[in-house]
Amino acid sequence: MVYLPKILELLKSKDYVPLPPERIAEALDVTTQQFTEFKSELQEHLRTGTLVKLKKNRICLPRDADLVTGIIRFRQSGEAMLVLDTGEDSIKPEPLKVRAEDTGVAMHGDRVVCRINRHDYRDKRRGGRGRPQTTETTCRVIRILERARETLSGTLKRSHNIYYVIPGDPRIIQDILVPDPSLAKLSPAPKIDDKVVVKLFPWEQRHLNPEGEIIEVLGASHTPMAEYRAILHLYNLDPDFPDEVMEEVKSIPAKVQRKALQKRMDLRRLTTLTIDPQDAKDFDDALSLEDLGEGKRRVGVHIADVSAYVSPGTAMDTEAQRRGNSTYLVGKVIPMLPHALSNGICSLVEGEDRLTKTVLLTFDAKAKLLNVEFANSVIRSSKRLSYEQAYALLTIDAVEEIRKIPSPPAHQTGFAGKELKSISKPKLVEFQRVIRELWSIAKVLRRERMRKGSLELDMPESKIFVDAEGWADKIVRIEYDESHQLIEEFMLAANESVARQLNQNHFPAIHRVHDAPDPTKLEDLADYLQSFDIKVGDLTQRKEMAKAIKEIRKHPQAHLLRVQLLRSLKQACYRASPDGHFGLSKQHYLHFTSPIRRYADLVVHRIFDRHLDGERSAAQRRNRLEYSHSTLSGIAQHLSRTEQNSTEAERESVKLKLMEFFERVLEKNPHQSFRAVIMDVRNHGMFVELVDSMAYGLIHVSTMEEDLFSLNHDGNALVGRRSKEIYTVGQTIEVKVHRVDRFKRQIDFMLAGTGVSAASTRKARPTSQAKKRTRKGHGSRRKR
């Protein structure tokens, strides 16, 4: 930005009054030849909100006109929050509330300019003439700087002769009016209840609904493929790779070539195991164990050497960097690398030679780390284990019982491996020994990590599995047991060892950074936990934070409290500087162990190659890619953004599949019941969370027909007037699905013993009031 420093200096001066671009250029001595470049840069700053434009084309700083800029994020109620742009001091301000009537023609995700409003609320008992009680700061949208999207996906509907599309994202609260779909030159032609993509026309009048035209048909709405395509569209994900990438793939061998083994440590003789989720599509890490005598044991952490196949500057590398990471939707994966690499030559599949980068960790008899070595290597995985199989090897002594643990279904995973029942007893006994010895070391590493202040932020999760046709088939609660912990400890050890080695030798790298939380937010968290009878001290002290986490884990509302805890912490990100990891309590930390699915790891592998090449000549080292700090900083920022995008897509996929699962439950007879915990109670009902699926929903008092229930004095229970039956926070109850509303993304439940009327078992569908909405854009279908 050539002119920005001078522009800011001028605009910050005490005697500056807003001027048009020509006058600013004159004040800054911009020549006629430079003016085109100057104006282009000025427009970019206006677009990003660094500068704002007033009437008569005059320019000033946002703060000087009581204006702010940022990204607007809607709630289903129609209200929104403005996520403010980072200030000049690099401090992220707190979001501002935008009332529904002040959102203008903004849509979710738009970059906007807002004017700050301050509202004084007075004591009504004094006729409004007393001193202000409180002041609320909100803001009002006055200009759209940049639309978040030019297209959106949704469900096509019709009311009389009016066609409209209900956006798939419930935070876009306006229906989009479209022309008669039969006039669209599409094949197949759009039908009512199809999921479609709409190109939006400019929307400038708030009292009218936005308009657009259908440009693509994704399929019948609420079917697996249509919803999958809608997620791809919303998050700009592409399962296919450009032609130039696929041309490069043709030159990559399907098998490891003999010449590739030169100067690599041959570790194929070792018993080597991969341990991954049942539905893992790729396998980029493996563990081995060697007995060195005198009580010493050497653990090999073997990581797929993707850098051996993906060279810097190639089309494949450019595309991998653009994607940033693989995205794991329910039942689907959008890989960072083409299938021939991610599921083929780079994946550490069972029984195949694979090139790896290895971290060798030597421990004494008490699991104290004695030595760390690094090598380019070749391995051969002895067995692909699921976490369930690894846990069985850890906890079950009888080999015949272990053999009964099935391999993952073929449609769920990239590679299932041999069935345990087909493996000889001596081999299974060997796997059992290796797994148990690895755990004997890992549990000591874990204990020491926690002693040094690492926070145990992992909580039980649920996983949705799909059938062969892609429909949500079952939901399984995943406990974070010893098999998961075993893998985590050795991956953490490898990541930390590589980070320390690079930092001590002054190599630049992309680091995984987790900044310390804001003390004010921790104070708010302590107050919040106090309202749930969890007493904690100063949460800036690690011991108190660890104590709080321990209490949260065993609390009936653990999931709700954990969400609040995570909101109080800062998000981990990628950065070119080694700024430490708060959650893990580690100064040296980066990502090294997943290069198939994370571009950051691939970059680290390339940089680490320079360290491994220390013995080579200077001429040979010069042939390797050099990463500057500024280059790595740019890559790190990009990867933080792609990671966030993938996280949001994955959450969206889970939400949709939960809807799909419970919608299918409604179609079954008799209706299935589920164990649930009461998370909160209100006068209109109680919010529950299902124990296994962790789905969240409301039991409305209108479905509790056997009595009249009302909130008790303490506000923590519903009490029946006649029966005196009590439903209190933390209580476990049996529930059934009452209704699923795909458009609102809501699941309603009812008590399992309650009768179910025919109406209550139907899927919720939107009411059509499109005629009214043509005139009143915000009198649309839902106020959320």
C-alpha angles and dihedrals in degrees: 000000000000101000103030098093092052092044092052092047090054096045092048094052115113096237096047117122120185111280134184118253094262093056092046090052089050092051090050094047093243108172126228090253091052096045097088091054091043093051092047091054091046091054090052091054090049090050094052093043098245086122130022134211122230129193117303090031094285120158129218143146114280094240093055091062095040087254131138133191132210148108118306116221118191132211122214089254091068093252118116144195124227111222099208124224115254112269127236089267088059090241114137108230122221114267119261126227119245113198117225093249091052099055095091113187094332122131130201112292098014119141106236146174114233134188115226117242125193118200123196116207114205132198105269091203087070094051093257091287097106129093115291114274097202139353119222119198115210133154139225125219110241102164141016110228097181134356115235092219142013093199137030137184128234147133121294115232137173134212112184103307096340120098121199141166123230105215115240090225106074089205088073096077100184125085113230116233114221135182122258102298091219087071092057112104093228132128117240093030115235115263131198110277092023119135105240141175116237127200107218123229119214109286113207107147116072095198091060127066118250115260134212146148131255111248102167141023115218098183139265109340118255094020117124097248095045092049090046091053090047091056090049089053096045095050098034094243123157124196090193127074129222117267093248090057092051090049089057091048090061090067094055114094121236090222132045109264122228093237089058090064094066114120091005125124107247109225098159092115093066125093100250126184136191117206117193142144118288092252097046112143098190135027117212103159135053137173132219134180131211128187107222096182129245089068093298120135129187120211117201117209104196120194125189109260099227090162088070089067106026111063124196115264096021123126088250092054093046091051092046090052091048091053092042095195144000117274118221112206120178105287093351138075129202099204127214089217130039117272093254088066105028094047097019134039096004098043114094094231122175118277098007131110111247135182112238145171109233134204110198113204117191117201133185124229091279093052093254112152109245105169144002125208132178131208147162102241149166122233140174117215111232095198141000106223129189117219088253092055093045090050090052090052088051098048109025120073099187110086092203090059091050090053089063092066103103128224117247115275112267094241092056101053143043091232128005100189126207119326111257089232090064094055120095120252095244090053093049090048088052091050089048092052094048094048093049094047091048089052092049087061097037094054090055091049089050094049091050092047092054091046089056092054106269111155121234098222097157115109133179112286137190126232127205117217124198131211125240091277094052099255118138102262109172142354120221127191109231115212116204094234134166094283090060092043092050092058094042095054095052093044090051090048092051093047092049094045093053092044092051092047093051094044094048090051092046097242116156115239146161107262131200104235131191112181123212113266126256108268090222091058090049090053089052089049091052090052091048093050089048089062087060092050093256107135116202136164129219104341092200084076111083094220091057092046091051089049091051092050090050091052092046092053093060097038118109089235094046096137094051092046093047090054089053091048092052091049088057091056126071121252118257114242144170119268137168092230125073097240097155136244116268097192094051094036091229128138094195113051140139140146114268106140106073111049093148091065105022125057091201089066091049091054090049090051090055092049091046089054087066088058091049088048092060092119094052126095123273090246091057092047091052089061090064121088114269116213117203121209092248092050091050091047091056092047091048093053091049092049092050088055095047090047091054091048091052092047091054091047091050091050090049090051091052092049092051093047091050088054090048094049096050092042087058090047088059090057092058124088124240095033115242118242126219136200112246139176121224105240101177140356129214133173090262096050146298132289115225137188120210112236098223105032096029088221113161127217150136132268102204117213089234089071092053092081099159092078145359108264126197137174117270124233094265092050094231102101144038113229127198114234095215105026097033086221111163130213109188137181111276095023118134115228139168116249140178130208111267103178141347119210109191093184095054092035090232133141117197122197136195134202110278093237094054121105116249120224121210092248094053095058095057121102111256114252129190120258114238117235097146095139091061091044093058088072101029112045095182094043083075131140100291142021107207 
